[in-house]
Amino acid sequence: MSALDLLDVVVLAAVVLTAFVALLVPGRAAAHTAFLIFGILLAVLWGRVDAPDVAIAEAALGGGIAGALLVDALERRTPPVPGGRETPRVVVAVIVGAVAAAALVAVVREIPLAPAPLAAEALGELGRTGVSNPVTAVLLNYRSLDTLLEIAVLVVAVSAVGAVSREGVRPLRESEPIRRALALVLVPVLLVLALWILVAGSSQPGGAFQAGALGAAALVIGHLCGIPYATPRGRGALAIAGGGVVAFVVLGVIGLGSTGAWLGLDPAWAGAAILAIEAVLAVSISVALAAIFLAAGAVDARRAGVRP
């Protein structure tokens, strides 16, 4: 076994171990910490299997947005019920883990050893997609309808949290000068990095989802550190998030008129169209994820008598 193979085994074992720790450890803080470590290790594992696009998304979403939600939930946690029993939770965790392991084994046994024929076919048509990154080609050319539905689901989520919070948003917090100064430096860096990942997605790992996650992280960090800028909320956030769906529908109509196929892209302008739609999607995803996070604390703030 080579050193790289041993590294893969160690990372895989660490992923499984941290998952069980996150499920079974009794303390909330320890469980949240284990879950964040699990997300980071999972991103490393995706990178080791040559899936950098998924690795970037996992790091930004699993370790970024999900981490912020968990930390915020931990800060606003309710005290445990006295006399509560941990046994049912442990039993459920073990059962779920066993079922997941059995499903994983069943799936792995069905994976063909030879590459799927569709992979060679997709790579063979890559020159007609307008991009040189096969993942971007799949998401926004070959299977663009799937991406449209994913964005639609995100818009529904924004609408739901907006209805629950009644267009409220967690109040802007006063922050220490050091944290505020750090945010003033970190937020522009995240936005520039998101822009770079967006543009790079046409030819290398990156794209709208990864850039949108980084943009959402910048919005969340700025709000939590007391930077007073326009915070997406309510109908405004829903309108911006819905811009991705509208842009996809417009692209579908243009493709139908130009190529005769819904969401069809002519190779002459496919590259420009994909970059434009990815830019709109990145903004929509950023605002949608930030709106979901910011609305999560609005109900608790209203119950506490704090006006948003």
Disulfide bonds with the S-S distance in Angstrom:
none
